[in-house]
Amino acid sequence: MINAKKHLIDRYNTDERITSMMALYNDDQRHPLLSGFDALILVVTNDEHAVGSITHYIEDGLHVQERWLSGHDLKQWLFEDGRRHVIQWIFEGDILIDRHGYMQSLKDSLLAFDQDLREQKLLKEFAMFLNTYLRSKEYLRQDYLLDAYSQILAALHHWARITVIEAGTHPEVIVWQQVYKINPGVYKLYDELTHSEETLEQRVQLLVLACDFAIVSKMKECCKLLLRIMKNRDSAWSIGELAQHPMISALGIDLSPVLKKLVSKTLVREIMVAQDATLDRIELQYCAV
């Protein structure tokens, strides 16, 4: 692999479009998230025309997947459900080029798991936890048991990730092995949902009740980032303003259920703001209590 890395550095070191480059090699086939390739090359570029480029090729007998993306895209990937493996890539990859220290800084930030990142992750998982729980509850009410089951299982996954983040660790793609060690109680709920001899309806009902309690108990801590942002100014916030805040927009979450839940538990106050003199339209805005 040493020759392969040297070859990559020699080939790309003079390419001014490249900000950073990282390589991850599947030496012992223990990286199923490399999609069957022997190597993954991540190239961070400042060339917008190259962003999104993906190339598959064989070099030195290795099947290689090469991806070009922007630094902004890479940070976005950290919060996307379908790209949870990216953190593992960054942790285990070798930095080959890093002109301004961007990749090393990102790696150090992930390793430190600082407060801002931890709070962003908690808010993201809580919003997903709440959304999937609400969907399961509605499907259960309509007697769509299989849909209710799939949604409550998804809710339990988000709850599991919350417990891992609370323990100061990044959730892995295979999260239940972590949860088994960190929070056996949540793991037991997962085991009961998937293996209990009770009826499907009874299992879902049990988990809905458990999730309902967990949402209330974890809401304040998981929404700490959102509440702090709202307290940063005296005037109320529209949902659009909150969704566009740089610390929140990257998360790609629906804030509506979160805000309604915070209002119902008196952690946030709902403010009615007239949009015109006739009062035909009144906007709802929000401020932290």
Order of alpha helices (4+ residues) and beta strands (2+ residues): alpha-beta-beta-beta-beta-alpha-alpha-beta-alpha-alpha-alpha-alpha-alpha-alpha-alpha-alpha-alpha-alpha-beta-beta
